[in-house]
């Protein structure tokens, strides 16, 4: 549960890098008096607000640099606390386009396409609020099952989902069952349900099918399905990254490079770049991983894990100075993370930056006086200081 104590509730969080459109949206919504409207120009700032303040409604542009509205939506729908948060995605393009389908797949309550107007926005808001307030029993069960899935309670999520009536006619429920069985490594059951969805495939069903094939050791099938998916959905950069990662794992570096270059040409976001870095890191290709990690301009806290694993790999390779820089980057995103602080403190000792090490270790000792590992390093550090004097 997020802590929003003593924070004013935000009625509408508007996220758009186009200032003129943000102002227009504020104007359209401000006719309803006493609303607390907050408007920001990038998705990273919006994410920070969502995790620190209570927000009742989000309106976000699909296309924004560094982090798209779709990526913000993905974070929202991957957080149990936000499952019922209404989200409208703004898309300049016409009604029939793959971006609209992607947004709907990620859980947008409404995708507003074409030229924005006062009427179109107000209608979208009204329809969305009504839909959220009038959920059917099936939708309520699906939300509860999705929440269990996000909490990694896969068996419970399956039991909850199977209570849905006419499940064979419910693509969302079938997909959730596929995800659960995939996580439980029961690939036969996952594919059984997935085949019911592949009659009318989407980018996410084809993506999941390829991941199941790969996990089940069917690399050829995985490549086939991913290749077909990238051709069918050329604007879905996630598919290209997954295909590139698969090529890397098979030693097909040239083919992987082609996919990653295609992602960069498709206006790669920071999250895309980190995932490419992860793909290289998983294969021990630290130089290439570092190239992509260093392209990231506005990382979000969720990226900390990637940078920390990169730091550990650099440390193992003996590049202590580079590892220190990566841990420092991690702590800019999560300043009070005990494990990261401890790792950095130990590295500071190794490179003889004892003042910095002492500051970190002393702080950790105060916070966690019963931790044996911290106490050991604390005593060693201060005993060495006394001996040197």
JOQUICOR-V25124 format. One record per residue. N is the residue number from 1. RES is the residue in one small letter. SS is DSSP state (~ for helix, > for strand, _ for the rest). Layout:
N&RES&SS  N&RES&SS
//
This chain:
1&x&_  2&x&_  3&x&_  4&x&_  5&x&_  6&x&_  7&x&_  8&x&_  9&x&_  10&x&>  11&x&_  12&x&>  13&x&>  14&x&>  15&x&>  16&x&_  17&x&_  18&x&_  19&x&~  20&x&~  21&x&~  22&x&~  23&x&~  24&x&~  25&x&~  26&x&~  27&x&~  28&x&~  29&x&~  30&x&_  31&x&_  32&x&_  33&x&_  34&x&_  35&x&_  36&x&_  37&x&>  38&x&>  39&x&>  40&x&>  41&x&_  42&x&_  43&x&~  44&x&~  45&x&~  46&x&~  47&x&~  48&x&~  49&x&~  50&x&~  51&x&_  52&x&_  53&x&_  54&x&_  55&x&>  56&x&_  57&x&>  58&x&>  59&x&>  60&x&>  61&x&>  62&x&_  63&x&_  64&x&_  65&x&_  66&x&_  67&x&_  68&x&_  69&x&~  70&x&~  71&x&~  72&x&~  73&x&~  74&x&~  75&x&~  76&x&~  77&x&~  78&x&_  79&x&_  80&x&~  81&x&~  82&x&~  83&x&_  84&x&_  85&x&_  86&x&>  87&x&>  88&x&>  89&x&>  90&x&>  91&x&>  92&x&_  93&x&_  94&x&_  95&x&_  96&x&_  97&x&_  98&x&~  99&x&~  100&x&~  101&x&~  102&x&~  103&x&~  104&x&~  105&x&~  106&x&_  107&x&_  108&x&_  109&x&_  110&x&>  111&x&>  112&x&>  113&x&>  114&x&_  115&x&_  116&x&_  117&x&_  118&x&~  119&x&~  120&x&~  121&x&~  122&x&~  123&x&~  124&x&~  125&x&~  126&x&~  127&x&~  128&x&~  129&x&~  130&x&~  131&x&~  132&x&~  133&x&~  134&x&_  135&x&_  136&x&_  137&x&~  138&x&~  139&x&~  140&x&~  141&x&~  142&x&~  143&x&~  144&x&~  145&x&~  146&x&~  147&x&~  148&x&~  149&x&~  150&x&~  151&x&_  152&x&_  153&x&_  154&x&~  155&x&~  156&x&~  157&x&~  158&x&~  159&x&~  160&x&~  161&x&~  162&x&_  163&x&_  164&x&_  165&x&_  166&x&_  167&x&~  168&x&~  169&x&~  170&x&_  171&x&~  172&x&~  173&x&~  174&x&~  175&x&~  176&x&~  177&x&~  178&x&~  179&x&~  180&x&~  181&x&~  182&x&~  183&x&~  184&x&_  185&x&_  186&x&_  187&x&~  188&x&~  189&x&~  190&x&~  191&x&~  192&x&~  193&x&~  194&x&~  195&x&~  196&x&~  197&x&~  198&x&~  199&x&~  200&x&~  201&x&_  202&x&_  203&x&~  204&x&~  205&x&~  206&x&~  207&x&~  208&x&~  209&x&~  210&x&~  211&x&~  212&x&~  213&x&~  214&x&~  215&x&~  216&x&_  217&x&_  218&x&_  219&x&~  220&x&~  221&x&~  222&x&~  223&x&~  224&x&~  225&x&~  226&x&~  227&x&~  228&x&~  229&x&~  230&x&~  231&x&~  232&x&~  233&x&_  234&x&_  235&x&_  236&x&_  237&x&~  238&x&~  239&x&~  240&x&~  241&x&~  242&x&~  243&x&~  244&x&~  245&x&~  246&x&~  247&x&~  248&x&~  249&x&~  250&x&_  251&x&_  252&x&_  253&x&~  254&x&~  255&x&~  256&x&~  257&x&~  258&x&~  259&x&~  260&x&~  261&x&~  262&x&~  263&x&~  264&x&~  265&x&~  266&x&_  267&x&_  268&x&_  269&x&_  270&x&~  271&x&~  272&x&~  273&x&~  274&x&~  275&x&~  276&x&~  277&x&~  278&x&~  279&x&~  280&x&~  281&x&~  282&x&~  283&x&_  284&x&_  285&x&_  286&x&~  287&x&~  288&x&~  289&x&~  290&x&~  291&x&~  292&x&~  293&x&~  294&x&_  295&x&_  296&x&_  297&x&_  298&x&_  299&x&_  300&x&_  301&x&~  302&x&~  303&x&~  304&x&~  305&x&~  306&x&~  307&x&~  308&x&~  309&x&~  310&x&~  311&x&~  312&x&~  313&x&~  314&x&~  315&x&~  316&x&~  317&x&_  318&x&_  319&x&_  320&x&~  321&x&~  322&x&~  323&x&~  324&x&~  325&x&~  326&x&~  327&x&~  328&x&~  329&x&~  330&x&~  331&x&~  332&x&~  333&x&~  334&x&_  335&x&_  336&x&_  337&x&_  338&x&~  339&x&~  340&x&~  341&x&~  342&x&~  343&x&~  344&x&~  345&x&~  346&x&~  347&x&~  348&x&~  349&x&~  350&x&~  351&x&_  352&x&_  353&x&_  354&x&~  355&x&~  356&x&~  357&x&~  358&x&~  359&x&~  360&x&~  361&x&~  362&x&~  363&x&~  364&x&~  365&x&~  366&x&~  367&x&~  368&x&_  369&x&_  370&x&_  371&x&_  372&x&~  373&x&~  374&x&~  375&x&~  376&x&~  377&x&~  378&x&~  379&x&~  380&x&~  381&x&~  382&x&~  383&x&~  384&x&~  385&x&~  386&x&~  387&x&~  388&x&~  389&x&_
//
